[in-house]
């Protein structure tokens, strides 16, 4: 099935209009060459703070800074023309107060040109969502398994597995919806709960380890490309093997250098063309 794609960049209201009409495909990107390749296929690109772990080999997402995220986001925006680009607000840049969140979100939007921000957190951050949205910054909330809460969660574990825990996550998502979020990422929660949130709320649900019933899906691009090492999360699926492509190219290059078949004079400057 071919999907009609607009020539100009997808906006947040356009994304919202897809609810109940067609599924949204989203992926993460942190750098221009990857973003450029995703742009023709996905509706939304998230410049995720997962780059801390995926791109910088940090143990968690807590140490990435606003400046680092802004630089990645600016690269992704420059490299794309169609996808709606959203950036993750890093840990510590929005939890203190709504005005702290606004100052940092506005700076990130100004520095990068993204269309909105994602924040992790439950009901307690709904006031922040309201503050940002009322001042012109679209917000994608993120509930359930929230990697920035790794220390309070005691690890990266699926959430909402009891009735009580599930009800609290539903309330978290509802609070952000009532505060004006355009969507909510549902990460690592029970499938029936994700389905229920999608049915109950009129904002977008973007699932990762959630449910096929969500309004859209997101995965970390390196996971679908086989670039995350041997361990692939249960909720992800490998759709290609870029690791093999890179290994083969690096091996062929190194061999050519050692065998002196690369470079040739064709790759050099100041060489007279043969008569
Ligand atoms: O940081 C990230 O990449 C994310 C997605 C996995 C949803 O938050």
py3Dmol code that shows the C-alpha trace and the ligand (Angstrom):
import py3Dmol

protein = """\
ATOM      1  CA  UNK A   1       0.000   0.000   0.000  1.00  0.00           C
ATOM      2  CA  UNK A   2       1.427   3.393  -0.882  1.00  0.00           C
ATOM      3  CA  UNK A   3       0.880   6.200   1.576  1.00  0.00           C
ATOM      4  CA  UNK A   4       0.421   9.723   0.276  1.00  0.00           C
ATOM      5  CA  UNK A   5       3.141  11.892   1.789  1.00  0.00           C
ATOM      6  CA  UNK A   6       2.974  15.655   1.940  1.00  0.00           C
ATOM      7  CA  UNK A   7       5.812  17.548   0.273  1.00  0.00           C
ATOM      8  CA  UNK A   8       6.337  19.726   3.320  1.00  0.00           C
ATOM      9  CA  UNK A   9       7.182  18.769   6.879  1.00  0.00           C
ATOM     10  CA  UNK A  10       4.503  16.969   8.896  1.00  0.00           C
ATOM     11  CA  UNK A  11       3.199  19.221  11.654  1.00  0.00           C
ATOM     12  CA  UNK A  12       2.047  18.241  15.131  1.00  0.00           C
ATOM     13  CA  UNK A  13      -1.651  18.914  14.273  1.00  0.00           C
ATOM     14  CA  UNK A  14      -1.272  16.743  11.158  1.00  0.00           C
ATOM     15  CA  UNK A  15       0.160  13.944  13.289  1.00  0.00           C
ATOM     16  CA  UNK A  16      -2.760  14.292  15.701  1.00  0.00           C
ATOM     17  CA  UNK A  17      -5.239  14.002  12.840  1.00  0.00           C
ATOM     18  CA  UNK A  18      -3.900  10.515  12.088  1.00  0.00           C
ATOM     19  CA  UNK A  19      -5.472   9.178  15.295  1.00  0.00           C
ATOM     20  CA  UNK A  20      -8.012   6.535  14.331  1.00  0.00           C
ATOM     21  CA  UNK A  21      -7.289   6.956  10.617  1.00  0.00           C
ATOM     22  CA  UNK A  22      -3.864   5.417  10.133  1.00  0.00           C
ATOM     23  CA  UNK A  23      -0.916   4.246  12.217  1.00  0.00           C
ATOM     24  CA  UNK A  24       2.039   6.517  12.838  1.00  0.00           C
ATOM     25  CA  UNK A  25       5.547   5.177  12.189  1.00  0.00           C
ATOM     26  CA  UNK A  26       8.288   6.794  14.257  1.00  0.00           C
ATOM     27  CA  UNK A  27      11.978   6.091  14.741  1.00  0.00           C
ATOM     28  CA  UNK A  28      14.830   7.714  16.630  1.00  0.00           C
ATOM     29  CA  UNK A  29      17.715   9.540  14.956  1.00  0.00           C
ATOM     30  CA  UNK A  30      20.634  11.428  16.441  1.00  0.00           C
ATOM     31  CA  UNK A  31      22.793  12.237  13.427  1.00  0.00           C
ATOM     32  CA  UNK A  32      22.261  13.645   9.941  1.00  0.00           C
ATOM     33  CA  UNK A  33      23.148  10.618   7.755  1.00  0.00           C
ATOM     34  CA  UNK A  34      20.667   8.355   9.536  1.00  0.00           C
ATOM     35  CA  UNK A  35      17.943  11.034   9.763  1.00  0.00           C
ATOM     36  CA  UNK A  36      18.283  11.728   6.025  1.00  0.00           C
ATOM     37  CA  UNK A  37      17.622   8.057   5.244  1.00  0.00           C
ATOM     38  CA  UNK A  38      14.623   7.758   7.580  1.00  0.00           C
ATOM     39  CA  UNK A  39      12.936  10.938   6.419  1.00  0.00           C
ATOM     40  CA  UNK A  40      11.131   9.502   3.384  1.00  0.00           C
ATOM     41  CA  UNK A  41       9.557   6.661   5.375  1.00  0.00           C
ATOM     42  CA  UNK A  42       8.562   7.802   8.846  1.00  0.00           C
ATOM     43  CA  UNK A  43       6.043  10.364  10.101  1.00  0.00           C
ATOM     44  CA  UNK A  44       7.994  11.364  13.180  1.00  0.00           C
ATOM     45  CA  UNK A  45      11.648  11.298  14.174  1.00  0.00           C
ATOM     46  CA  UNK A  46      12.499  11.465  17.855  1.00  0.00           C
ATOM     47  CA  UNK A  47      15.907  12.804  18.782  1.00  0.00           C
ATOM     48  CA  UNK A  48      15.884  10.581  21.832  1.00  0.00           C
ATOM     49  CA  UNK A  49      18.066  10.878  24.882  1.00  0.00           C
ATOM     50  CA  UNK A  50      18.672   7.174  24.253  1.00  0.00           C
ATOM     51  CA  UNK A  51      21.611   8.587  22.291  1.00  0.00           C
ATOM     52  CA  UNK A  52      23.366   8.717  25.680  1.00  0.00           C
ATOM     53  CA  UNK A  53      23.411   4.904  25.723  1.00  0.00           C
ATOM     54  CA  UNK A  54      23.271   4.113  21.995  1.00  0.00           C
ATOM     55  CA  UNK A  55      25.568   6.845  20.682  1.00  0.00           C
ATOM     56  CA  UNK A  56      27.829   7.613  23.651  1.00  0.00           C
ATOM     57  CA  UNK A  57      27.937   4.209  25.404  1.00  0.00           C
ATOM     58  CA  UNK A  58      26.819   5.759  28.696  1.00  0.00           C
ATOM     59  CA  UNK A  59      25.215   3.354  31.220  1.00  0.00           C
ATOM     60  CA  UNK A  60      21.925   5.277  31.284  1.00  0.00           C
ATOM     61  CA  UNK A  61      20.336   8.444  29.879  1.00  0.00           C
ATOM     62  CA  UNK A  62      20.994  10.676  32.876  1.00  0.00           C
ATOM     63  CA  UNK A  63      24.209  12.431  31.849  1.00  0.00           C
ATOM     64  CA  UNK A  64      23.286  13.833  28.442  1.00  0.00           C
ATOM     65  CA  UNK A  65      23.029  17.633  28.461  1.00  0.00           C
ATOM     66  CA  UNK A  66      20.691  20.176  26.895  1.00  0.00           C
ATOM     67  CA  UNK A  67      23.546  21.412  24.706  1.00  0.00           C
ATOM     68  CA  UNK A  68      24.289  17.898  23.427  1.00  0.00           C
ATOM     69  CA  UNK A  69      20.615  17.194  22.704  1.00  0.00           C
ATOM     70  CA  UNK A  70      20.212  20.556  20.936  1.00  0.00           C
ATOM     71  CA  UNK A  71      23.212  19.835  18.708  1.00  0.00           C
ATOM     72  CA  UNK A  72      21.831  16.403  17.747  1.00  0.00           C
ATOM     73  CA  UNK A  73      18.358  17.853  17.168  1.00  0.00           C
ATOM     74  CA  UNK A  74      19.703  20.642  14.941  1.00  0.00           C
ATOM     75  CA  UNK A  75      21.588  18.080  12.823  1.00  0.00           C
ATOM     76  CA  UNK A  76      18.452  15.946  12.433  1.00  0.00           C
ATOM     77  CA  UNK A  77      16.296  18.944  11.474  1.00  0.00           C
ATOM     78  CA  UNK A  78      18.871  20.137   8.921  1.00  0.00           C
ATOM     79  CA  UNK A  79      19.001  16.679   7.340  1.00  0.00           C
ATOM     80  CA  UNK A  80      15.245  16.190   6.986  1.00  0.00           C
ATOM     81  CA  UNK A  81      12.400  17.790   5.095  1.00  0.00           C
ATOM     82  CA  UNK A  82       9.313  15.720   5.785  1.00  0.00           C
ATOM     83  CA  UNK A  83       9.220  14.054   9.183  1.00  0.00           C
ATOM     84  CA  UNK A  84       7.988  15.869  12.263  1.00  0.00           C
ATOM     85  CA  UNK A  85      11.041  16.115  14.534  1.00  0.00           C
ATOM     86  CA  UNK A  86      10.626  15.986  18.313  1.00  0.00           C
ATOM     87  CA  UNK A  87      13.457  16.213  20.848  1.00  0.00           C
ATOM     88  CA  UNK A  88      13.780  14.604  24.269  1.00  0.00           C
ATOM     89  CA  UNK A  89      14.351  17.037  27.108  1.00  0.00           C
ATOM     90  CA  UNK A  90      17.283  15.665  29.083  1.00  0.00           C
ATOM     91  CA  UNK A  91      17.167  14.645  32.733  1.00  0.00           C
ATOM     92  CA  UNK A  92      17.359  17.663  35.034  1.00  0.00           C
ATOM     93  CA  UNK A  93      16.316  20.175  32.389  1.00  0.00           C
ATOM     94  CA  UNK A  94      12.571  20.258  33.184  1.00  0.00           C
ATOM     95  CA  UNK A  95      11.737  18.537  36.478  1.00  0.00           C
ATOM     96  CA  UNK A  96      12.518  21.487  38.755  1.00  0.00           C
ATOM     97  CA  UNK A  97       9.682  23.791  37.703  1.00  0.00           C
ATOM     98  CA  UNK A  98       7.473  24.656  34.727  1.00  0.00           C
ATOM     99  CA  UNK A  99       9.467  27.833  34.131  1.00  0.00           C
ATOM    100  CA  UNK A 100      12.768  25.928  34.130  1.00  0.00           C
ATOM    101  CA  UNK A 101      11.181  23.545  31.614  1.00  0.00           C
ATOM    102  CA  UNK A 102       9.982  26.418  29.425  1.00  0.00           C
ATOM    103  CA  UNK A 103      13.366  28.173  29.409  1.00  0.00           C
ATOM    104  CA  UNK A 104      15.187  24.993  28.387  1.00  0.00           C
ATOM    105  CA  UNK A 105      12.533  23.832  25.900  1.00  0.00           C
ATOM    106  CA  UNK A 106      12.433  27.257  24.237  1.00  0.00           C
ATOM    107  CA  UNK A 107      16.228  27.292  23.983  1.00  0.00           C
ATOM    108  CA  UNK A 108      16.218  23.821  22.417  1.00  0.00           C
ATOM    109  CA  UNK A 109      13.506  24.786  19.911  1.00  0.00           C
ATOM    110  CA  UNK A 110      15.364  27.964  18.992  1.00  0.00           C
ATOM    111  CA  UNK A 111      18.686  26.133  18.610  1.00  0.00           C
ATOM    112  CA  UNK A 112      17.370  23.244  16.546  1.00  0.00           C
ATOM    113  CA  UNK A 113      14.050  23.990  14.855  1.00  0.00           C
ATOM    114  CA  UNK A 114      12.297  20.914  16.241  1.00  0.00           C
ATOM    115  CA  UNK A 115       8.488  20.935  16.416  1.00  0.00           C
ATOM    116  CA  UNK A 116       8.141  19.937  20.035  1.00  0.00           C
ATOM    117  CA  UNK A 117       9.621  18.255  23.083  1.00  0.00           C
ATOM    118  CA  UNK A 118       9.168  14.980  24.915  1.00  0.00           C
ATOM    119  CA  UNK A 119       9.213  14.804  28.689  1.00  0.00           C
ATOM    120  CA  UNK A 120       9.194  11.721  30.907  1.00  0.00           C
ATOM    121  CA  UNK A 121       7.023  11.697  34.000  1.00  0.00           C
ATOM    122  CA  UNK A 122       3.581  11.065  35.383  1.00  0.00           C
ATOM    123  CA  UNK A 123       0.845  13.297  36.762  1.00  0.00           C
ATOM    124  CA  UNK A 124       3.341  15.356  38.705  1.00  0.00           C
ATOM    125  CA  UNK A 125       4.569  16.805  35.404  1.00  0.00           C
ATOM    126  CA  UNK A 126       1.136  17.530  33.923  1.00  0.00           C
ATOM    127  CA  UNK A 127       1.409  21.112  35.175  1.00  0.00           C
ATOM    128  CA  UNK A 128       4.643  21.431  33.209  1.00  0.00           C
ATOM    129  CA  UNK A 129       2.939  20.079  30.092  1.00  0.00           C
ATOM    130  CA  UNK A 130       0.189  22.701  30.500  1.00  0.00           C
ATOM    131  CA  UNK A 131       2.772  25.475  31.018  1.00  0.00           C
ATOM    132  CA  UNK A 132       4.683  24.548  27.855  1.00  0.00           C
ATOM    133  CA  UNK A 133       1.635  23.976  25.644  1.00  0.00           C
ATOM    134  CA  UNK A 134       0.018  27.251  26.740  1.00  0.00           C
ATOM    135  CA  UNK A 135       3.216  29.006  25.690  1.00  0.00           C
ATOM    136  CA  UNK A 136       3.461  27.414  22.250  1.00  0.00           C
ATOM    137  CA  UNK A 137       5.565  24.319  22.797  1.00  0.00           C
ATOM    138  CA  UNK A 138       3.945  21.021  21.763  1.00  0.00           C
ATOM    139  CA  UNK A 139       4.539  18.266  24.304  1.00  0.00           C
ATOM    140  CA  UNK A 140       4.802  14.518  23.857  1.00  0.00           C
ATOM    141  CA  UNK A 141       4.580  12.914  27.306  1.00  0.00           C
ATOM    142  CA  UNK A 142       6.294   9.606  28.157  1.00  0.00           C
ATOM    143  CA  UNK A 143       4.875   7.298  30.830  1.00  0.00           C
ATOM    144  CA  UNK A 144       5.325   3.699  31.952  1.00  0.00           C
ATOM    145  CA  UNK A 145       8.945   2.591  31.717  1.00  0.00           C
ATOM    146  CA  UNK A 146      10.732   5.925  31.937  1.00  0.00           C
ATOM    147  CA  UNK A 147      14.496   5.478  31.481  1.00  0.00           C
ATOM    148  CA  UNK A 148      15.221   8.754  33.308  1.00  0.00           C
ATOM    149  CA  UNK A 149      13.668   7.112  36.404  1.00  0.00           C
ATOM    150  CA  UNK A 150      16.057   4.128  36.273  1.00  0.00           C
ATOM    151  CA  UNK A 151      17.194   4.776  39.826  1.00  0.00           C
ATOM    152  CA  UNK A 152      13.707   4.960  41.326  1.00  0.00           C
ATOM    153  CA  UNK A 153      12.485   2.026  39.208  1.00  0.00           C
ATOM    154  CA  UNK A 154      15.558  -0.051  40.168  1.00  0.00           C
ATOM    155  CA  UNK A 155      16.372  -0.876  36.549  1.00  0.00           C
ATOM    156  CA  UNK A 156      14.762  -0.875  33.135  1.00  0.00           C
ATOM    157  CA  UNK A 157      11.683  -2.950  33.953  1.00  0.00           C
ATOM    158  CA  UNK A 158       8.225  -3.271  32.437  1.00  0.00           C
ATOM    159  CA  UNK A 159       5.671  -1.239  34.395  1.00  0.00           C
ATOM    160  CA  UNK A 160       1.973  -1.403  35.237  1.00  0.00           C
ATOM    161  CA  UNK A 161       1.777  -5.150  35.799  1.00  0.00           C
ATOM    162  CA  UNK A 162      -0.621  -4.971  38.753  1.00  0.00           C
ATOM    163  CA  UNK A 163      -4.113  -3.463  38.618  1.00  0.00           C
ATOM    164  CA  UNK A 164      -3.080  -0.644  40.934  1.00  0.00           C
ATOM    165  CA  UNK A 165       0.084   0.168  38.979  1.00  0.00           C
ATOM    166  CA  UNK A 166      -1.845   0.033  35.706  1.00  0.00           C
ATOM    167  CA  UNK A 167      -4.468   2.443  37.038  1.00  0.00           C
ATOM    168  CA  UNK A 168      -1.765   4.910  38.051  1.00  0.00           C
ATOM    169  CA  UNK A 169      -0.207   4.823  34.575  1.00  0.00           C
ATOM    170  CA  UNK A 170      -3.611   5.419  33.003  1.00  0.00           C
ATOM    171  CA  UNK A 171      -4.032   8.410  35.328  1.00  0.00           C
ATOM    172  CA  UNK A 172      -0.556   9.663  34.363  1.00  0.00           C
ATOM    173  CA  UNK A 173      -1.420   9.528  30.666  1.00  0.00           C
ATOM    174  CA  UNK A 174      -4.828  11.098  31.247  1.00  0.00           C
ATOM    175  CA  UNK A 175      -3.315  13.974  33.245  1.00  0.00           C
ATOM    176  CA  UNK A 176      -0.981  14.835  30.355  1.00  0.00           C
ATOM    177  CA  UNK A 177      -3.858  14.562  27.868  1.00  0.00           C
ATOM    178  CA  UNK A 178      -5.956  16.952  29.956  1.00  0.00           C
ATOM    179  CA  UNK A 179      -2.955  19.290  30.196  1.00  0.00           C
ATOM    180  CA  UNK A 180      -2.747  19.538  26.408  1.00  0.00           C
ATOM    181  CA  UNK A 181      -0.064  17.010  25.399  1.00  0.00           C
ATOM    182  CA  UNK A 182      -0.451  16.033  21.744  1.00  0.00           C
ATOM    183  CA  UNK A 183       0.556  12.477  22.507  1.00  0.00           C
ATOM    184  CA  UNK A 184       2.064  10.096  24.964  1.00  0.00           C
ATOM    185  CA  UNK A 185       4.799   7.510  24.535  1.00  0.00           C
ATOM    186  CA  UNK A 186       3.783   4.291  26.268  1.00  0.00           C
ATOM    187  CA  UNK A 187       6.964   2.366  27.001  1.00  0.00           C
ATOM    188  CA  UNK A 188       7.237  -1.090  28.538  1.00  0.00           C
ATOM    189  CA  UNK A 189       3.701  -1.475  29.861  1.00  0.00           C
ATOM    190  CA  UNK A 190       1.198  -4.303  29.759  1.00  0.00           C
ATOM    191  CA  UNK A 191      -0.533  -4.746  26.412  1.00  0.00           C
ATOM    192  CA  UNK A 192      -4.132  -4.457  27.668  1.00  0.00           C
ATOM    193  CA  UNK A 193      -3.235  -1.251  29.509  1.00  0.00           C
ATOM    194  CA  UNK A 194      -1.756   0.317  26.362  1.00  0.00           C
ATOM    195  CA  UNK A 195      -4.865  -0.667  24.436  1.00  0.00           C
ATOM    196  CA  UNK A 196      -7.103   0.856  27.100  1.00  0.00           C
ATOM    197  CA  UNK A 197      -5.142   4.143  27.205  1.00  0.00           C
ATOM    198  CA  UNK A 198      -5.368   4.353  23.406  1.00  0.00           C
ATOM    199  CA  UNK A 199      -9.128   3.828  23.517  1.00  0.00           C
ATOM    200  CA  UNK A 200      -9.747   6.158  26.475  1.00  0.00           C
ATOM    201  CA  UNK A 201      -7.693   9.183  25.412  1.00  0.00           C
ATOM    202  CA  UNK A 202      -8.128  11.354  22.362  1.00  0.00           C
ATOM    203  CA  UNK A 203      -4.408  12.111  22.097  1.00  0.00           C
ATOM    204  CA  UNK A 204      -1.892   9.951  20.215  1.00  0.00           C
ATOM    205  CA  UNK A 205      -0.392   6.924  21.883  1.00  0.00           C
ATOM    206  CA  UNK A 206       3.015   5.946  20.536  1.00  0.00           C
ATOM    207  CA  UNK A 207       4.009   2.514  21.738  1.00  0.00           C
ATOM    208  CA  UNK A 208       7.366   0.904  22.383  1.00  0.00           C
ATOM    209  CA  UNK A 209       6.959  -2.428  24.083  1.00  0.00           C
ATOM    210  CA  UNK A 210       3.283  -1.550  24.520  1.00  0.00           C
ATOM    211  CA  UNK A 211       0.629  -2.763  22.047  1.00  0.00           C
ATOM    212  CA  UNK A 212      -0.080  -3.109  18.328  1.00  0.00           C
ATOM    213  CA  UNK A 213      -3.271  -1.260  19.224  1.00  0.00           C
ATOM    214  CA  UNK A 214      -1.393   2.003  19.906  1.00  0.00           C
ATOM    215  CA  UNK A 215      -1.885   4.861  17.443  1.00  0.00           C
ATOM    216  CA  UNK A 216       1.736   4.573  16.414  1.00  0.00           C
ATOM    217  CA  UNK A 217       4.972   2.745  17.115  1.00  0.00           C
ATOM    218  CA  UNK A 218       8.491   3.925  17.824  1.00  0.00           C
ATOM    219  CA  UNK A 219      11.746   2.001  18.022  1.00  0.00           C
ATOM    220  CA  UNK A 220      15.385   2.917  18.433  1.00  0.00           C
ATOM    221  CA  UNK A 221      16.765   2.869  14.887  1.00  0.00           C
ATOM    222  CA  UNK A 222      19.983   1.101  15.881  1.00  0.00           C
ATOM    223  CA  UNK A 223      17.847  -1.779  17.204  1.00  0.00           C
ATOM    224  CA  UNK A 224      16.077  -2.303  13.874  1.00  0.00           C
ATOM    225  CA  UNK A 225      19.393  -2.064  12.007  1.00  0.00           C
ATOM    226  CA  UNK A 226      21.295  -4.585  14.089  1.00  0.00           C
ATOM    227  CA  UNK A 227      23.634  -1.897  15.431  1.00  0.00           C
ATOM    228  CA  UNK A 228      22.894  -2.420  19.128  1.00  0.00           C
ATOM    229  CA  UNK A 229      25.120  -5.436  19.661  1.00  0.00           C
ATOM    230  CA  UNK A 230      23.890  -8.952  20.234  1.00  0.00           C
ATOM    231  CA  UNK A 231      21.124  -8.164  22.699  1.00  0.00           C
ATOM    232  CA  UNK A 232      17.946  -6.898  21.169  1.00  0.00           C
ATOM    233  CA  UNK A 233      15.131  -5.830  23.506  1.00  0.00           C
ATOM    234  CA  UNK A 234      12.065  -8.125  23.557  1.00  0.00           C
ATOM    235  CA  UNK A 235       9.919  -5.319  22.115  1.00  0.00           C
ATOM    236  CA  UNK A 236      12.206  -4.568  19.154  1.00  0.00           C
ATOM    237  CA  UNK A 237      12.699  -6.395  15.880  1.00  0.00           C
ATOM    238  CA  UNK A 238      15.687  -6.381  13.551  1.00  0.00           C
ATOM    239  CA  UNK A 239      14.564  -5.232  10.104  1.00  0.00           C
ATOM    240  CA  UNK A 240      18.031  -5.103   8.550  1.00  0.00           C
ATOM    241  CA  UNK A 241      21.684  -5.903   9.144  1.00  0.00           C
ATOM    242  CA  UNK A 242      23.643  -2.674   8.849  1.00  0.00           C
ATOM    243  CA  UNK A 243      26.277  -4.151  11.164  1.00  0.00           C
ATOM    244  CA  UNK A 244      27.263  -6.653   8.491  1.00  0.00           C
ATOM    245  CA  UNK A 245      27.339  -3.928   5.824  1.00  0.00           C
ATOM    246  CA  UNK A 246      29.650  -1.785   7.977  1.00  0.00           C
ATOM    247  CA  UNK A 247      31.890  -4.714   8.947  1.00  0.00           C
ATOM    248  CA  UNK A 248      32.241  -5.799   5.308  1.00  0.00           C
ATOM    249  CA  UNK A 249      33.001  -2.272   4.098  1.00  0.00           C
ATOM    250  CA  UNK A 250      35.591  -1.689   6.854  1.00  0.00           C
ATOM    251  CA  UNK A 251      37.268  -5.061   6.167  1.00  0.00           C
ATOM    252  CA  UNK A 252      37.386  -4.429   2.392  1.00  0.00           C
ATOM    253  CA  UNK A 253      38.763  -0.935   2.937  1.00  0.00           C
ATOM    254  CA  UNK A 254      41.466  -2.102   5.357  1.00  0.00           C
ATOM    255  CA  UNK A 255      42.427  -4.939   3.009  1.00  0.00           C
ATOM    256  CA  UNK A 256      42.652  -2.539   0.046  1.00  0.00           C
ATOM    257  CA  UNK A 257      44.904  -0.183   1.996  1.00  0.00           C
ATOM    258  CA  UNK A 258      47.184  -3.032   3.055  1.00  0.00           C
ATOM    259  CA  UNK A 259      47.271  -4.515  -0.444  1.00  0.00           C
ATOM    260  CA  UNK A 260      47.859  -1.044  -1.872  1.00  0.00           C
ATOM    261  CA  UNK A 261      44.848  -1.254  -4.197  1.00  0.00           C
ATOM    262  CA  UNK A 262      43.403   1.869  -2.552  1.00  0.00           C
ATOM    263  CA  UNK A 263      43.943   4.746  -3.108  1.00  0.00           C
ATOM    264  CA  UNK A 264      44.784   4.754  -6.789  1.00  0.00           C
ATOM    265  CA  UNK A 265      45.887   7.841  -8.696  1.00  0.00           C
ATOM    266  CA  UNK A 266      42.193   8.376  -9.537  1.00  0.00           C
ATOM    267  CA  UNK A 267      41.695   9.383  -5.905  1.00  0.00           C
ATOM    268  CA  UNK A 268      44.601  11.866  -5.889  1.00  0.00           C
ATOM    269  CA  UNK A 269      44.977  15.549  -6.733  1.00  0.00           C
ATOM    270  CA  UNK A 270      47.455  17.148  -9.143  1.00  0.00           C
ATOM    271  CA  UNK A 271      47.716  14.042 -11.340  1.00  0.00           C
ATOM    272  CA  UNK A 272      47.734  14.663 -15.068  1.00  0.00           C
ATOM    273  CA  UNK A 273      44.962  12.755 -16.908  1.00  0.00           C
ATOM    274  CA  UNK A 274      46.388  10.070 -19.200  1.00  0.00           C
ATOM    275  CA  UNK A 275      46.658  11.221 -22.826  1.00  0.00           C
TER     276      UNK A 275
END
"""
ligand_1 = """\
8
LIG
O 15.055 8.219 24.079
C 14.406 7.514 23.307
O 14.904 7.040 22.289
C 13.005 7.266 23.632
C 12.241 6.315 22.765
C 12.756 4.957 22.858
C 10.786 6.389 22.997
O 12.508 7.816 24.551
"""
view = py3Dmol.view(width=600, height=400)
view.addModel(protein, "pdb")
view.setStyle({"model": 0}, {"cartoon": {"style": "trace"}})
view.addModel(ligand_1, "xyz")
view.setStyle({"model": 1}, {"stick": {}})
view.zoomTo()
view.show()
